[in-house]
Amino acid sequence: MPDYELIDILTYPGWVIAIGRTDLGYRCWVFTPDFTVLDDGEFYTTSEAAANNARCLISDFRDY
């Protein structure tokens, strides 16, 4: 497992997005209001792309 450097934390009411960086790229993790952690396992070329995907995870989880 690669080492991650936490580079950004974004918050929404009840939700937290963490963006991490490694040699392979950027990843995102979403913490739900009930403390479930969502992650798609993908690496992104920019932190913005990772953050956008995290927002999609939130939207998908809310629609579920």
C-alpha positions as YAML, in Angstrom:
chain: A
units: angstrom
residues:
- id: 1
  name: MET
  ca: [0.00, 0.00, 0.00]
- id: 2
  name: PRO
  ca: [1.46, 3.38, -0.96]
- id: 3
  name: ASP
  ca: [2.04, 6.16, 1.54]
- id: 4
  name: TYR
  ca: [-0.46, 9.01, 1.24]
- id: 5
  name: GLU
  ca: [0.02, 12.67, 2.01]
- id: 6
  name: LEU
  ca: [-3.22, 14.34, 3.08]
- id: 7
  name: ILE
  ca: [-3.48, 17.47, 0.98]
- id: 8
  name: ASP
  ca: [-7.06, 18.68, 1.36]
- id: 9
  name: ILE
  ca: [-10.17, 18.26, 3.48]
- id: 10
  name: LEU
  ca: [-13.53, 19.50, 2.22]
- id: 11
  name: THR
  ca: [-16.64, 19.59, 4.36]
- id: 12
  name: TYR
  ca: [-20.35, 19.61, 3.64]
- id: 13
  name: PRO
  ca: [-23.09, 19.46, 6.27]
- id: 14
  name: GLY
  ca: [-22.58, 16.00, 7.78]
- id: 15
  name: TRP
  ca: [-20.03, 14.90, 5.15]
- id: 16
  name: VAL
  ca: [-16.22, 15.07, 4.92]
- id: 17
  name: ILE
  ca: [-14.04, 14.59, 1.83]
- id: 18
  name: ALA
  ca: [-10.35, 13.81, 2.23]
- id: 19
  name: ILE
  ca: [-7.95, 14.10, -0.71]
- id: 20
  name: GLY
  ca: [-4.63, 12.30, -0.55]
- id: 21
  name: ARG
  ca: [-1.58, 12.28, -2.83]
- id: 22
  name: THR
  ca: [0.86, 9.49, -3.60]
- id: 23
  name: ASP
  ca: [3.33, 8.70, -6.38]
- id: 24
  name: LEU
  ca: [0.46, 7.09, -8.30]
- id: 25
  name: GLY
  ca: [-1.78, 10.18, -8.21]
- id: 26
  name: TYR
  ca: [-4.60, 11.59, -6.08]
- id: 27
  name: ARG
  ca: [-7.33, 9.66, -4.27]
- id: 28
  name: CYS
  ca: [-10.47, 10.65, -2.43]
- id: 29
  name: TRP
  ca: [-12.31, 9.28, 0.55]
- id: 30
  name: VAL
  ca: [-15.79, 10.35, 1.63]
- id: 31
  name: PHE
  ca: [-16.94, 10.09, 5.24]
- id: 32
  name: THR
  ca: [-20.75, 9.89, 5.48]
- id: 33
  name: PRO
  ca: [-22.86, 11.26, 8.34]
- id: 34
  name: ASP
  ca: [-22.93, 7.74, 9.87]
- id: 35
  name: PHE
  ca: [-19.09, 7.45, 9.54]
- id: 36
  name: THR
  ca: [-19.14, 5.03, 6.62]
- id: 37
  name: VAL
  ca: [-16.10, 5.58, 4.38]
- id: 38
  name: LEU
  ca: [-16.68, 5.61, 0.64]
- id: 39
  name: ASP
  ca: [-13.82, 5.15, -1.83]
- id: 40
  name: ASP
  ca: [-13.79, 4.12, -5.50]
- id: 41
  name: GLY
  ca: [-10.18, 2.91, -5.41]
- id: 42
  name: GLU
  ca: [-9.17, 5.03, -8.42]
- id: 43
  name: PHE
  ca: [-6.19, 7.36, -8.80]
- id: 44
  name: TYR
  ca: [-6.65, 10.77, -10.45]
- id: 45
  name: THR
  ca: [-4.17, 13.08, -12.15]
- id: 46
  name: THR
  ca: [-5.30, 16.18, -10.23]
- id: 47
  name: SER
  ca: [-6.73, 16.89, -6.80]
- id: 48
  name: GLU
  ca: [-9.63, 18.66, -8.48]
- id: 49
  name: ALA
  ca: [-10.55, 15.50, -10.39]
- id: 50
  name: ALA
  ca: [-10.44, 13.51, -7.14]
- id: 51
  name: ALA
  ca: [-12.64, 16.10, -5.40]
- id: 52
  name: ASN
  ca: [-15.15, 16.06, -8.26]
- id: 53
  name: ASN
  ca: [-15.37, 12.29, -8.03]
- id: 54
  name: ALA
  ca: [-15.92, 12.53, -4.28]
- id: 55
  name: ARG
  ca: [-18.85, 14.87, -4.92]
- id: 56
  name: CYS
  ca: [-20.27, 12.25, -7.31]
- id: 57
  name: LEU
  ca: [-19.90, 9.60, -4.60]
- id: 58
  name: ILE
  ca: [-21.88, 11.79, -2.23]
- id: 59
  name: SER
  ca: [-24.60, 12.36, -4.83]
- id: 60
  name: ASP
  ca: [-24.80, 8.65, -5.65]
- id: 61
  name: PHE
  ca: [-24.92, 7.67, -1.97]
- id: 62
  name: ARG
  ca: [-27.70, 10.17, -1.27]
- id: 63
  name: ASP
  ca: [-29.74, 8.86, -4.23]
- id: 64
  name: TYR
  ca: [-29.33, 5.28, -3.02]
...
